[in-house]
Amino acid sequence: MTNRMMLIPGILVLLSCGTVMAGDKLAAEFVSPPDRVKPWVMLFWNSDFVNKEAISWEMAAYKRAGVNGLQIFPNYENVGGWGWAMSVKGTSTNRVQPLSEDWYECVRHTIREADRLGMQLCFHNEPGYSGAGGPWVSVEHSLRLLVERATAFDGPGKFDKALPSAGGLDYRDVAVMAYPVPEIKDTVFNPDKALNLTDRLDSKGMLNWTAPEGRWTIIRYGHISTGKKIHPASPTATGYECDKMSREAVLHHFEKGMIGRILALEPKLNGKTVVGVELDSYEGGASDWTPLFREEFRKRRGYDLLPWMPAWRGRTVVGSQLQSEKFRHDVKRTVAELCADVYYDEAAAFCHARNVKLYTEAYGTELWCPLTMAGRADVPQGEFWLPGTFGGGTSYVRLMASAAHTTGKNIVTAEAFTHAPPRDVWQLTPYDLKAEGDKAYCAGLNHTILTEASHQFWQDRAKPGMTFDGWGTPFSVNQTWWEPGRAWMEYEARCHYLLQQGLFVADVLILSPFPAKGVTIMDSPVGPHRNYNYDLCSEEVFLRDVRCKDGRITLGNMEYRVLQLLKSAQLRPQVMTKLAELVEQGAVVTGPKPVQSPGLEGGANSDRTVAEIADKLWAGAAVKRDGRGYGVQGQSTDNLLKEMGIPPDFEGPAEVIWIHRRSDEADIYFLSNQKAEPVSASLKFRSSGRLPELWDAVTGDIRLLPEYQESDGRSTIPLRFEPHQSWFVVFRSRSQNSASSAKATAAMEVRSQNVDKNFPETKPVVELSGAWDVQFDPKWGGPVQPVQLDKLVDWTIRPEPGIKYYSGTAVYRKAFDIPQSEIGNLKSEMFLDVGIVNKLAEITINGQPLGTLWCPPWRVAIPKGLLKAKSNSLVIKVTNTWVNRLIGDEQEPDDCEWSAPYPKPAFSRISTTRSLLKEPEWLANGTPRPSGGRFTFVTYKHLSASDKLQESGLLGPVRVLVEE
């Protein structure tokens, strides 16, 4: 592509799509992103369908496409049916048993291949994806639950018999407590009158106790294994989830399990090629006990839990209803702290000792504090699901991004474009994913892990090949659009590069006290934080790291203007004391006035301390201007910021969402039109004194924005967006983007007439009507000879089955002329606009590749001097999805064995999915396929013969445009 130049009065600037000024590292690495910012893929090894040859072939294909890393889940049982009811059987001889020596050699081969290709790897810490465990975890080290069994006894009298226990897997005693039963309310116990009878219980469960007069409830407490095993792993790789609160159990899992073995395979490549270990979102189920829980509770909460234990499950009141609720809060807090201090800290220490980083999706149970957990990891990892599916939205990204921002971590990654089965029946393309991906960027994501892909055991002999049921979007190297999809990978990498620059800009720090769920906050920048951005902050980080200087709330290198309290009716005295210190130093705090402490920790003095400090901080409605901070309630944060004289960071229409980062070099705003329609608006940015530039991550194009106004420290810029289009607006100083005088003179000659327009209008010069020659690939059922189309039409309305059901790439060719007057016009930019194309188009004119179109605007710039007046050669390679070929194949006799249709999950719109029951003999042996009319092979069948075909091909109109 050509250099693009623009003139601003008094300043002449060179801007480039393929060439940038020497020394402009920011622009140069945006145009050609370094490997470190390129996207990753989440890759699953299914059952025992793994071999070295396929690993090498597949990894090379990922590298060619612009993928620089793999997050590998090295064993997922390739099973079918909701609930994972069936296993695929196979007869191939080159499969390897999970966790066998040959299997570990496949892992070693993967590491060596990644090193050879310059790629990075991160491994999930267990087989399956549910938590942390495996066959090396004993029942003793498994997840534990507190259980109880109550027995009534009337005193006075001697109790000398077996005391019933709750029983369960690997039952072990905790304590025996006796409570006098009040005459009026037999469900309210007095903790001060509780008797500890634990030493009266012998090893056989016999209780020897002389009871005083009155009715007594004797409770035998124990703990059991929950029996929860990891899922969905192969039989040889299945085992218990380890106890996340036991240091002994956690260390044993990491050091003696699969991940310890993997990191010992090529230790010299740890940190270079193997860069991470991942803890996925937790699916191990409830666990609220560990053998040392009582001791840890006393150390952390300052009192013994035994007298209060009848309130544990909420069925019995101890003391009062409020006291019982506070006790349960203390239990949950202790569980959360132990999981952070033991599970996460030990996992991080294990990784760091081996020179790798800890990645984590730090959520999945209400007994955890996600912000705290994620703060202990090196790379917080979120996830986002496509709209309309189970788990949709970017709240988890926002949560993990906040954890990163508030603990000084720069990279926020995410499991991207996940969805529930079987939403993507191979119909999605990069453009279908763009808006949701951009939304995740606006929530704080700056590195993408495309989710998901299955290891292609059969390589390209079976396409689309191995699939991961209906979960995720198939980012397989066997996708029809995988090769032209490199253009999308470049977009992702350019976005990552700019969104990793500098620091996130936010005006509001939101304290999220345990156990308030940070994910209940609306995704910024919508709702109450449309014009100002925010971070969530854990209690741990707040108490340890937050400061106030010159009225600004500081957290490491981050600065905020307002501290907002979330669900603050109950705050601990430690938090209130810290709030008082910050206000005294000038901090502004807004939110509901706290009234009491959430737990029993500290006794009645805790509630008194909270109330006294709250009364001082929220002393009146008047805003104090004497330099001291103040507390505010009943006022929106946005209005408070404006009252403080802090203008909005961004203002624009609701459909345009945003995020702002700032480095020493630039203010960087990312903007996304979430609407499937064009949008034009004047947008306001909190930046002035710098020249605004428009950076297009789709093309790598950079140009100045000459139309803008500055007022009151902000810039107003008129911008246009195509459907779901995104822009970076980068504000840099004049010295950073000024060109030499020679280049400035050239700029004046090329673009002098358009210097006053951000988006010059275009007009058509010629429309390429008439016949086109189109070549389909015969290997995928297309006609052997090129087809001449009298006009551009949807493939699915053609009568030929080889076109109607075609999937893959078809090559359109046409010669065209252009008016000589336009050829010689050096003052106007020219474009080729392809109109409607389904789904991707690679453009070549006169032998020169001009790029791949995968999203609006469906046009490419035509370099100066490329066009001729006569006989220009145009080649457009159009690629659709697998949908039509899969439906076409269903017209043919089947040659595979399938399960019955799945029961329909509540969140799925389709109930016709079938899973492959066994690997076909013809595929395993490499013999001809019995059903000669079939071209595709999948392990999960989502489509039927009667399903609607997907519009495909080039529909146009195809036109050459020129700027007016």
MIDRENSE-245352 format. One line per 2 residues: number of its first residue (from 1); for each residue x, y, z of C-alpha. Coordinates in steps of 0.02 Angstrom, whole numbers. Example, Ala and Ser with C-alpha at 12.3 -4.5 7.8 and 13.67 -1.06 7.14 Angstrom:
REM MIDRENSE-245352
1) 615/-225/390 | 684/-53/357
REM end
This chain:
REM MIDRENSE-245352
1) 0/0/0 | 53/179/-30
3) 111/315/86 | -31/429/135
5) 3/612/177 | -104/752/242
7) -81/938/270 | -134/1035/424
9) -109/1224/423 | 70/1257/477
11) 108/1072/500 | 145/942/367
13) 137/761/420 | 181/595/341
15) 64/451/382 | 81/277/315
17) -5/111/291 | 150/11/249
19) 293/131/282 | 318/242/434
21) 443/375/481 | 610/315/544
23) 614/315/733 | 425/305/753
25) 424/140/848 | 242/155/902
27) 181/171/723 | 305/44/654
29) 256/-92/777 | 72/-52/753
31) 87/-80/565 | 191/-239/588
33) 154/-304/764 | 289/-402/856
35) 259/-585/893 | 232/-552/1078
37) 64/-467/1046 | -8/-592/923
39) -160/-693/975 | -157/-867/1049
41) -274/-1014/1024 | -347/-1125/1160
43) -309/-1300/1099 | -384/-1462/1166
45) -306/-1633/1147 | -456/-1749/1134
47) -443/-1917/1221 | -301/-2018/1143
49) -315/-1940/969 | -140/-1865/975
51) 17/-1896/874 | 181/-1806/837
53) 158/-1791/649 | -8/-1702/671
55) 65/-1590/806 | 202/-1527/690
57) 83/-1501/544 | -44/-1409/651
59) 77/-1295/742 | 157/-1239/579
61) -16/-1194/513 | -51/-1090/668
63) 113/-998/652 | 82/-958/468
65) -87/-883/512 | -16/-762/640
67) -50/-861/799 | 99/-849/915
69) 45/-957/1061 | -61/-1102/1117
71) -146/-1126/1283 | -156/-1315/1285
73) -280/-1420/1382 | -185/-1582/1356
75) -326/-1704/1392 | -510/-1684/1360
77) -614/-1841/1339 | -688/-1823/1165
79) -863/-1869/1214 | -1038/-1838/1152
81) -1203/-1791/1227 | -1251/-1665/1358
83) -1170/-1730/1515 | -1028/-1814/1422
85) -1110/-1984/1413 | -1012/-2073/1276
87) -831/-2094/1223 | -773/-2099/1043
89) -692/-2265/1000 | -557/-2276/867
91) -447/-2399/775 | -301/-2290/720
93) -137/-2366/774 | -44/-2202/805
95) -148/-2144/954 | -69/-2124/1126
97) -142/-2163/1296 | -161/-2005/1403
99) -25/-1986/1535 | 76/-2131/1462
101) 261/-2115/1422 | 219/-2097/1237
103) 95/-1960/1281 | 226/-1862/1378
105) 341/-1881/1228 | 205/-1797/1124
107) 206/-1655/1250 | 395/-1644/1237
109) 381/-1642/1047 | 255/-1499/1059
111) 374/-1398/1166 | 519/-1426/1047
113) 413/-1383/895 | 353/-1224/979
115) 532/-1175/1013 | 582/-1210/833
117) 438/-1103/769 | 463/-964/895
119) 294/-994/977 | 242/-992/1160
121) 147/-1121/1261 | 42/-1118/1417
123) -25/-1280/1491 | -180/-1308/1595
125) -127/-1381/1760 | -231/-1541/1752
127) -318/-1656/1629 | -493/-1591/1592
129) -529/-1410/1636 | -625/-1407/1799
131) -494/-1360/1928 | -340/-1447/1996
133) -328/-1633/2017 | -298/-1802/1939
135) -262/-1984/1977 | -117/-1935/2089
137) -235/-1852/2215 | -285/-1968/2358
139) -455/-1962/2441 | -368/-1891/2594
141) -311/-1742/2489 | -478/-1717/2401
143) -603/-1577/2425 | -685/-1581/2597
145) -854/-1534/2669 | -909/-1509/2849
147) -1051/-1627/2895 | -1153/-1646/3053
149) -1275/-1764/3138 | -1382/-1705/3283
151) -1446/-1815/3425 | -1574/-1762/3556
153) -1547/-1811/3740 | -1643/-1770/3898
155) -1541/-1745/4057 | -1495/-1771/4188
157) -1425/-1939/4139 | -1280/-2036/4069
159) -1253/-2045/3880 | -1147/-2201/3853
161) -1172/-2269/3679 | -1124/-2245/3496
163) -1155/-2068/3436 | -1224/-2068/3258
165) -1119/-1980/3128 | -1168/-1904/2961
167) -1053/-2027/2875 | -991/-2009/2696
169) -836/-2041/2592 | -679/-2042/2699
171) -772/-1978/2853 | -662/-1901/2989
173) -718/-1822/3154 | -701/-1638/3192
175) -788/-1610/3359 | -937/-1654/3469
177) -1036/-1510/3543 | -1186/-1508/3659
179) -1312/-1364/3669 | -1448/-1337/3798
181) -1614/-1319/3706 | -1717/-1168/3760
183) -1895/-1207/3810 | -1974/-1077/3694
185) -1866/-1079/3537 | -1782/-1245/3506
187) -1691/-1179/3354 | -1596/-1040/3444
189) -1437/-1093/3534 | -1334/-993/3658
191) -1149/-1004/3608 | -1096/-961/3785
193) -1179/-1118/3852 | -1109/-1238/3723
195) -1009/-1386/3793 | -863/-1464/3701
197) -876/-1653/3717 | -746/-1698/3588
199) -630/-1781/3715 | -776/-1891/3773
201) -788/-1977/3603 | -680/-2130/3581
203) -604/-2200/3421 | -755/-2314/3394
205) -880/-2170/3402 | -940/-2206/3579
207) -986/-2051/3681 | -967/-2058/3870
209) -1049/-1905/3948 | -1156/-1867/4101
211) -1281/-1735/4046 | -1344/-1600/4165
213) -1530/-1573/4185 | -1629/-1513/4035
215) -1649/-1550/3850 | -1489/-1561/3750
217) -1443/-1566/3568 | -1282/-1661/3539
219) -1201/-1629/3370 | -1063/-1737/3301
221) -965/-1639/3171 | -855/-1720/3042
223) -781/-1689/2872 | -792/-1796/2717
225) -727/-1799/2541 | -848/-1721/2419
227) -801/-1860/2299 | -785/-1732/2160
229) -670/-1785/2020 | -598/-1680/1881
231) -692/-1673/1717 | -702/-1709/1576
233) -542/-1812/1572 | -502/-1981/1499
235) -525/-2130/1616 | -338/-2151/1641
237) -320/-1966/1683 | -469/-1946/1799
239) -447/-1919/1985 | -502/-1816/2133
241) -500/-1627/2140 | -371/-1579/2270
243) -411/-1486/2431 | -382/-1303/2387
245) -357/-1254/2570 | -228/-1387/2613
247) -48/-1338/2578 | 3/-1521/2579
249) -131/-1568/2452 | -96/-1421/2336
251) 92/-1448/2336 | 69/-1633/2301
253) -45/-1595/2152 | 74/-1473/2070
255) 237/-1561/2107 | 186/-1743/2084
257) 50/-1723/1953 | 42/-1695/1766
259) 97/-1514/1765 | 252/-1550/1869
261) 300/-1685/1746 | 270/-1570/1596
263) 377/-1430/1665 | 518/-1553/1695
265) 522/-1612/1513 | 622/-1467/1440
267) 667/-1357/1590 | 787/-1248/1489
269) 639/-1192/1383 | 533/-1140/1531
271) 508/-952/1524 | 557/-944/1341
273) 442/-1067/1255 | 338/-1138/1397
275) 284/-974/1476 | 134/-1015/1584
277) 25/-1131/1685 | -162/-1098/1688
279) -295/-1121/1822 | -461/-1120/1732
281) -628/-1060/1800 | -667/-1171/1948
283) -796/-1308/1923 | -750/-1421/2067
285) -904/-1387/2173 | -927/-1333/2352
287) -791/-1359/2482 | -790/-1276/2652
289) -673/-1378/2761 | -493/-1431/2775
291) -408/-1523/2920 | -328/-1362/2987
293) -482/-1253/2962 | -521/-1228/3147
295) -345/-1169/3185 | -342/-1054/3034
297) -512/-982/3080 | -456/-941/3257
299) -295/-860/3193 | -385/-755/3062
301) -549/-712/3148 | -491/-706/3328
303) -618/-825/3404 | -660/-1010/3410
305) -789/-1067/3284 | -849/-1222/3379
307) -987/-1141/3482 | -1058/-1059/3325
309) -1055/-1210/3210 | -1242/-1250/3215
311) -1265/-1089/3114 | -1148/-1151/2978
313) -1283/-1204/2856 | -1411/-1075/2909
315) -1535/-1200/2977 | -1506/-1153/3159
317) -1489/-984/3242 | -1346/-962/3364
319) -1356/-807/3474 | -1466/-707/3354
321) -1508/-706/3171 | -1386/-563/3141
323) -1247/-648/3238 | -1274/-809/3141
325) -1263/-715/2976 | -1104/-632/3034
327) -1030/-800/3082 | -1068/-869/2909
329) -983/-717/2835 | -828/-755/2939
331) -830/-935/2878 | -842/-883/2695
333) -706/-754/2717 | -591/-883/2795
335) -624/-1005/2653 | -585/-868/2526
337) -426/-816/2615 | -363/-994/2629
339) -396/-1028/2444 | -297/-872/2402
341) -157/-897/2528 | -138/-1083/2497
343) -202/-1132/2324 | -156/-975/2228
345) 2/-930/2321 | 71/-1106/2311
347) 24/-1117/2127 | 115/-953/2094
349) 267/-1009/2194 | 271/-1174/2099
351) 267/-1080/1932 | 397/-950/1981
353) 518/-1083/2042 | 511/-1154/1865
355) 523/-985/1778 | 345/-983/1711
357) 195/-871/1746 | 29/-912/1827
359) -123/-878/1718 | -295/-890/1797
361) -481/-875/1772 | -505/-836/1956
363) -690/-867/1978 | -820/-1004/1980
365) -879/-1016/2160 | -960/-893/2280
367) -838/-950/2414 | -695/-861/2325
369) -650/-679/2305 | -607/-667/2118
371) -518/-499/2130 | -406/-563/2269
373) -369/-727/2181 | -329/-644/2016
375) -215/-521/2103 | -105/-666/2157
377) -79/-723/1976 | 42/-653/1848
379) -86/-645/1706 | -270/-627/1753
381) -374/-717/1623 | -559/-686/1591
383) -681/-757/1467 | -822/-692/1360
385) -960/-787/1274 | -1054/-736/1119
387) -1218/-642/1147 | -1371/-746/1181
389) -1276/-893/1253 | -1246/-958/1426
391) -1122/-844/1513 | -1133/-708/1380
393) -1053/-538/1406 | -886/-467/1457
395) -908/-450/1645 | -771/-576/1682
397) -652/-479/1572 | -692/-320/1668
399) -663/-413/1831 | -495/-485/1781
401) -441/-320/1700 | -474/-230/1864
403) -370/-358/1956 | -228/-328/1834
405) -238/-138/1840 | -243/-132/2030
407) -97/-252/2055 | 21/-183/1923
409) 0/-315/1788 | -6/-256/1609
411) -75/-407/1516 | -259/-454/1527
413) -300/-606/1423 | -462/-701/1396
415) -542/-858/1333 | -625/-772/1185
417) -786/-805/1087 | -843/-954/1191
419) -1023/-1009/1179 | -1139/-1150/1227
421) -1177/-1298/1114 | -1213/-1297/977
423) -1231/-1115/931 | -1092/-1106/802
425) -1137/-1236/672 | -984/-1177/573
427) -1075/-1020/517 | -969/-887/604
429) -831/-785/523 | -712/-652/592
431) -836/-513/552 | -973/-604/651
433) -856/-603/801 | -787/-427/785
435) -914/-326/885 | -906/-439/1037
437) -717/-446/1029 | -710/-256/1021
439) -827/-248/1170 | -704/-355/1267
441) -564/-236/1219 | -667/-94/1292
443) -685/-195/1452 | -496/-207/1472
445) -441/-355/1366 | -274/-333/1280
447) -230/-510/1230 | -345/-639/1152
449) -347/-828/1169 | -462/-888/1029
451) -576/-1022/1100 | -572/-1157/1048
453) -484/-1282/935 | -465/-1470/940
455) -304/-1555/892 | -324/-1613/711
457) -268/-1792/730 | -313/-1833/549
459) -232/-1671/487 | -311/-1613/322
461) -369/-1789/274 | -531/-1753/367
463) -608/-1580/361 | -671/-1492/462
465) -611/-1639/567 | -601/-1654/755
467) -716/-1536/849 | -751/-1493/1029
469) -934/-1540/1035 | -1030/-1377/1009
471) -932/-1274/1135 | -835/-1123/1078
473) -802/-1058/903 | -697/-1182/802
475) -532/-1093/773 | -463/-1246/686
477) -329/-1241/552 | -458/-1338/449
479) -578/-1191/444 | -621/-1139/266
481) -567/-960/305 | -411/-1002/405
483) -284/-941/276 | -372/-777/225
485) -415/-757/409 | -235/-702/435
487) -300/-526/402 | -408/-540/558
489) -260/-604/658 | -167/-446/607
491) -313/-342/669 | -309/-432/836
493) -121/-408/852 | -130/-221/812
495) -267/-198/942 | -164/-295/1070
497) -12/-189/1034 | -94/-20/1064
499) -200/-82/1210 | -42/-140/1299
501) 37/33/1291 | 49/138/1448
503) -85/128/1582 | -273/111/1584
505) -357/279/1619 | -497/277/1749
507) -570/410/1861 | -662/296/1983
509) -594/161/2098 | -734/48/2162
511) -701/-43/2323 | -780/-215/2309
513) -784/-287/2485 | -795/-474/2511
515) -911/-560/2474 | -988/-432/2354
517) -975/-495/2176 | -879/-377/2066
519) -958/-455/1913 | -1125/-374/1957
521) -1053/-207/1903 | -1112/-157/1730
523) -986/-176/1592 | -902/-9/1565
525) -929/105/1477 | -1118/82/1482
527) -1243/118/1618 | -1187/231/1760
529) -1009/245/1693 | -1042/297/1515
531) -922/445/1516 | -795/397/1650
533) -707/231/1670 | -673/132/1828
535) -580/-10/1911 | -640/-131/2043
537) -526/-154/2192 | -516/-298/2315
539) -514/-267/2501 | -341/-343/2513
541) -266/-223/2386 | -362/-76/2458
543) -294/-102/2633 | -117/-137/2575
545) -85/-22/2428 | -208/122/2409
547) -142/295/2452 | -198/474/2427
549) -87/615/2365 | -142/791/2320
551) -323/737/2322 | -291/594/2200
553) -313/413/2248 | -158/317/2198
555) -128/132/2175 | 45/93/2110
557) 59/193/1949 | -130/212/1935
559) -224/370/1986 | -410/393/2020
561) -513/545/2070 | -656/463/2167
563) -669/310/2278 | -839/228/2259
565) -904/102/2385 | -998/-51/2324
567) -1122/-136/2440 | -1048/-41/2584
569) -1183/-60/2718 | -1063/-180/2804
571) -878/-140/2807 | -743/-204/2923
573) -663/-85/3048 | -496/-103/2957
575) -577/-38/2799 | -663/106/2890
577) -499/158/2971 | -415/159/2801
579) -559/262/2729 | -539/389/2867
581) -352/404/2830 | -384/431/2645
583) -517/562/2675 | -402/654/2793
585) -273/655/2653 | -399/729/2531
587) -490/581/2453 | -671/595/2396
589) -777/443/2441 | -951/409/2377
591) -1076/272/2413 | -1200/211/2544
593) -1153/251/2722 | -1088/96/2814
595) -1184/46/2970 | -1097/-107/3042
597) -961/-238/3023 | -1003/-393/2917
599) -932/-522/3039 | -912/-567/3222
601) -726/-533/3210 | -681/-403/3342
603) -845/-421/3436 | -965/-279/3475
605) -824/-151/3463 | -817/-181/3276
607) -994/-118/3246 | -961/31/3360
609) -801/77/3267 | -887/66/3098
611) -1032/176/3151 | -921/308/3232
613) -807/327/3081 | -955/327/2961
615) -1038/468/3057 | -880/574/3038
617) -852/538/2854 | -1033/565/2804
619) -1059/712/2921 | -1160/820/2803
621) -1220/847/2627 | -1113/1002/2595
623) -958/976/2489 | -804/1035/2583
625) -674/1134/2486 | -541/1155/2620
627) -423/1026/2547 | -488/886/2656
629) -584/744/2575 | -764/704/2610
631) -897/570/2598 | -1049/584/2485
633) -1205/479/2471 | -1360/491/2365
635) -1268/567/2216 | -1216/483/2054
637) -1030/465/2028 | -1041/550/1859
639) -1123/704/1933 | -998/707/2076
641) -851/706/1954 | -926/849/1855
643) -956/946/2016 | -772/920/2057
645) -727/1001/1891 | -672/841/1807
647) -742/835/1629 | -797/670/1552
649) -657/567/1479 | -764/527/1327
651) -932/581/1259 | -1020/507/1108
653) -1174/410/1054 | -1223/258/1156
655) -1180/136/1017 | -998/192/1019
657) -905/113/1166 | -727/154/1215
659) -573/130/1322 | -429/251/1355
661) -247/212/1389 | -107/339/1416
663) 80/323/1393 | 219/451/1401
665) 204/462/1213 | 18/467/1179
667) -163/465/1233 | -240/312/1150
669) -428/290/1133 | -505/133/1060
671) -682/158/992 | -805/26/933
673) -970/48/844 | -1076/-90/919
675) -1216/-57/796 | -1239/-153/633
677) -1270/13/546 | -1161/163/501
679) -1139/297/635 | -1080/476/615
681) -1055/588/766 | -946/721/845
683) -851/638/987 | -768/725/1134
685) -603/668/1208 | -515/728/1366
687) -355/771/1275 | -290/933/1204
689) -129/1013/1143 | -90/860/1038
691) -131/817/858 | -266/682/837
693) -225/537/723 | -339/399/658
695) -260/226/670 | -351/85/579
697) -309/-85/653 | -393/-174/506
699) -274/-102/375 | -130/-31/476
701) -168/139/400 | -123/295/501
703) -179/471/455 | -209/639/535
705) -381/704/578 | -382/885/518
707) -561/921/575 | -560/949/762
709) -586/1083/892 | -508/1110/1063
711) -600/1186/1210 | -583/1173/1400
713) -451/1039/1390 | -548/928/1271
715) -548/892/1085 | -706/872/982
717) -685/767/825 | -816/717/694
719) -797/533/653 | -884/406/543
721) -905/221/577 | -960/83/459
723) -1063/-59/537 | -963/-130/684
725) -812/-28/633 | -679/19/759
727) -546/154/764 | -401/204/872
729) -390/391/899 | -211/429/953
731) -160/601/1019 | 26/635/999
733) 133/791/1006 | 179/885/848
735) 362/834/863 | 313/651/861
737) 220/656/697 | 303/797/601
739) 390/753/438 | 540/827/350
741) 517/975/234 | 544/868/78
743) 407/748/130 | 297/894/179
745) 310/965/3 | 255/798/-67
747) 111/796/54 | 54/965/-5
749) 53/907/-186 | -40/744/-151
751) -175/792/-27 | -188/981/-22
753) -370/986/-76 | -431/869/61
755) -341/937/213 | -501/1000/291
757) -594/834/290 | -580/687/409
759) -677/577/287 | -676/637/106
761) -827/585/3 | -807/459/-138
763) -892/437/-306 | -896/288/-425
765) -784/294/-577 | -836/129/-654
767) -946/-19/-606 | -883/-190/-657
769) -1042/-263/-730 | -1061/-408/-850
771) -987/-583/-849 | -861/-654/-726
773) -758/-813/-739 | -765/-912/-577
775) -660/-1065/-533 | -721/-1180/-395
777) -611/-1315/-318 | -658/-1488/-387
779) -584/-1570/-232 | -732/-1499/-137
781) -865/-1540/-264 | -847/-1388/-376
783) -855/-1397/-567 | -692/-1448/-648
785) -696/-1308/-775 | -718/-1122/-736
787) -898/-1063/-736 | -949/-902/-824
789) -1075/-803/-724 | -1175/-676/-824
791) -1199/-580/-663 | -1149/-593/-481
793) -1267/-709/-388 | -1279/-808/-227
795) -1204/-981/-253 | -1349/-1065/-164
797) -1475/-1016/-301 | -1373/-1102/-436
799) -1441/-1269/-500 | -1273/-1360/-498
801) -1250/-1457/-334 | -1064/-1425/-344
803) -1097/-1237/-330 | -1257/-1239/-228
805) -1174/-1336/-87 | -997/-1273/-113
807) -888/-1227/35 | -713/-1158/21
809) -630/-1031/-93 | -686/-985/-269
811) -581/-874/-383 | -670/-733/-478
813) -580/-656/-629 | -622/-506/-734
815) -536/-378/-846 | -589/-196/-838
817) -547/-25/-909 | -533/141/-818
819) -551/319/-889 | -382/393/-934
821) -432/554/-844 | -440/462/-679
823) -277/369/-707 | -184/534/-714
825) -271/611/-562 | -135/610/-429
827) -237/715/-308 | -369/584/-269
829) -363/418/-179 | -442/271/-273
831) -526/116/-202 | -600/-49/-257
833) -767/-76/-170 | -837/-254/-182
835) -1011/-218/-113 | -1082/-375/-33
837) -966/-525/-14 | -995/-685/84
839) -884/-701/179 | -701/-651/147
841) -620/-582/-10 | -435/-575/-59
843) -404/-440/-191 | -269/-438/-325
845) -257/-308/-464 | -134/-325/-606
847) -40/-457/-510 | -19/-354/-350
849) -106/-419/-193 | -200/-276/-108
851) -263/-362/49 | -404/-467/120
853) -577/-396/156 | -666/-473/306
855) -767/-328/377 | -842/-161/325
857) -797/-55/234 | -782/-187/98
859) -649/-92/-1 | -462/-82/-27
861) -353/65/-77 | -277/56/-251
863) -95/114/-257 | -51/257/-371
865) 12/199/-540 | -59/24/-526
867) -210/47/-641 | -202/58/-830
869) -329/131/-948 | -359/-38/-1031
871) -367/-221/-981 | -337/-214/-794
873) -337/-389/-720 | -444/-412/-564
875) -440/-573/-460 | -552/-593/-308
877) -538/-751/-203 | -700/-772/-107
879) -712/-891/41 | -873/-945/129
881) -900/-1060/279 | -922/-1249/296
883) -1110/-1236/318 | -1167/-1269/139
885) -1051/-1417/108 | -1103/-1496/272
887) -1286/-1479/225 | -1251/-1542/49
889) -1164/-1695/118 | -1320/-1736/218
891) -1409/-1768/52 | -1293/-1920/32
893) -1292/-2091/118 | -1199/-2088/284
895) -1040/-2186/317 | -1016/-2152/503
897) -1100/-2212/661 | -1188/-2077/764
899) -1273/-2060/932 | -1455/-2017/951
901) -1494/-1830/950 | -1442/-1742/1109
903) -1566/-1691/1240 | -1584/-1504/1219
905) -1492/-1403/1353 | -1596/-1261/1422
907) -1482/-1132/1345 | -1464/-1212/1173
909) -1571/-1167/1023 | -1537/-1330/930
911) -1576/-1508/980 | -1515/-1605/828
913) -1332/-1629/874 | -1264/-1805/860
915) -1093/-1865/914 | -979/-1987/825
917) -981/-2156/911 | -821/-2225/838
919) -684/-2182/717 | -733/-2248/544
921) -627/-2391/476 | -603/-2302/309
923) -530/-2150/397 | -419/-2250/516
925) -351/-2358/375 | -339/-2224/241
927) -451/-2321/120 | -579/-2243/-1
929) -734/-2173/79 | -890/-2282/56
931) -1002/-2130/27 | -920/-2056/-126
933) -1035/-1905/-128 | -977/-1843/42
935) -832/-1722/59 | -834/-1670/244
937) -803/-1763/405 | -843/-1702/581
939) -850/-1785/751 | -1007/-1690/799
941) -1151/-1668/678 | -1252/-1509/703
943) -1334/-1490/532 | -1463/-1588/433
945) -1513/-1601/251 | -1661/-1484/276
947) -1566/-1341/358 | -1558/-1173/270
949) -1408/-1141/161 | -1298/-991/197
951) -1287/-853/68 | -1117/-865/-16
953) -1008/-785/-147 | -977/-612/-219
955) -1139/-514/-244 | -1067/-341/-276
957) -1086/-217/-348 | -899/-207/-380
959) -847/-28/-415 | -693/80/-429
961) -715/234/-319 | -620/397/-313
963) -614/530/-177 | -703/689/-226
REM end
